[in-house]
Amino acid sequence: MARLNSNYLKLKAGYLFPEINRRVKAFADANPAGAARLIRCGIGDVTEPLPASVRAAMHRAVDEMGARESFHGYGPEQGYEFLRHAIAENEYRSRGIEVADDEIFVSDGSKCDCGNILDIFGHDNRIAVMDPVYPVYVDTNVMAGHTGKGNDSGLYEGLVYLPCNAENGFVAAVPEEKVDLIYLCYPNNPTGATATREQLAAWVDYALANDAVILFDAAYEAYIKDPAIPHSIYEIPGAGKCAIEFRSFSKNGGFTGVRCAFTVVPKELSCATSSGEKAPLHPLWNRRFSTKFNGVGYVTQRAAEALYSSDGKAEVQSLIGHYMENASILLEAARSCGLAVYGGTNAPYIWVRGPQGMSSWEIFDKVLGEANVVVTPGSGFGPAGEGYFRISAFNSRANALEAAARLHALDWK
Ligand SMILES: *Cc1c(COP(=O)(O)O)cnc(C)c1O
């Protein structure tokens, strides 16, 4: 009899967003008037249209595809040289970080990369994740069989959880114990926290001392305003020997529906083989791309390249400015309720501590029922998120202002 991958059966069924949708639907069915004025500040998807320079580049690329002389079939699996070069130059070399074009791997999304990266690691690594956490890091490890069973609060046996809370500024401290793979995400989803140079340096030192690899998710680096905060893990000396970086065009260029991202795997990064020697990871990831992927579409790669044109850069800045103005409006509204607020200044998420004694889901129901605003319950990202909720700044200005006014008007006593 054919067998399924029973690791999938360990995944928690009532996962966060389906449960949010269930509660919103139940509310809407019972309150048609409330449903009509619903504002969603929950899911982390962009709302503003694609930049003009991106659309123009896509139109040009489509026309090229329509002529025999300029048609493109299969491209290089790792990405066209024009895009790998634009990325390495604009994101790294122009900022004094040595990354070669062929250390960039262009993909259809960071979510996919975060999951796929496990292909090139062994099954006996000790894996650390933050709590609260972007669920993709956890669930992909569950699917790969790297965990035991999950408990009711969503913690899986076999993973090392690094609690992030108000005391540590939502930045995971290096653990006492030895771990091999460490997922870090800064600026953070869901907490909106950023890590300082010193905090990242402590992680790089830890990884170098323990032969560990950091999987650094920088999907929100474009939202960093404070010039002291690193945009890339490679700003930290030694990180090229111990870190893989994930970047995405989803949140800066508004590409959530276009699909384009990239991973940096430095050639100097190596790991232990089963016989204990060290071997580089770059050829493995390269091989994985060639074997299991046929590259991102030509039109999409031209679209991503356009983000590095001077018009494209200005348009990205204006998108970021739009969402960050929303963030400041929503942050002030939450603060005006007398609640402790975090994030929202170098990230598009505001992380709010609810009143003492109220659970995340109780807060969710209250905000939905009384303000008709959908937020995300913090406990859905892990037990350390209990009592918190996340407000997303991805919205139109009109919706952000209206949601802020309604949050302000709530009675939290
Ligand atoms: C949105 C997001 C991404 C980007 O995912 P894509 O697949 O590139 O759209 C990656 N990591 C985190 C934490 C995110 O929130």
The ligand as a Gaussian input file, in Angstrom:
#p B3LYP/6-31G(d) Opt

LIG

0 1
 C        5.660000      38.204000       3.539000
 C        6.802000      37.457000       4.116000
 C        7.740000      36.846000       3.285000
 C        7.652000      36.953000       1.784000
 O        7.092000      35.842000       1.205000
 P        6.937000      35.724000      -0.366000
 O        6.747000      34.263000      -0.581000
 O        8.203000      36.225000      -0.996000
 O        5.746000      36.540000      -0.775000
 C        8.793000      36.165000       3.868000
 N        8.937000      36.108000       5.210000
 C        8.073000      36.708000       6.026000
 C        8.293000      36.642000       7.493000
 C        6.967000      37.386000       5.509000
 O        6.094000      37.957000       6.334000

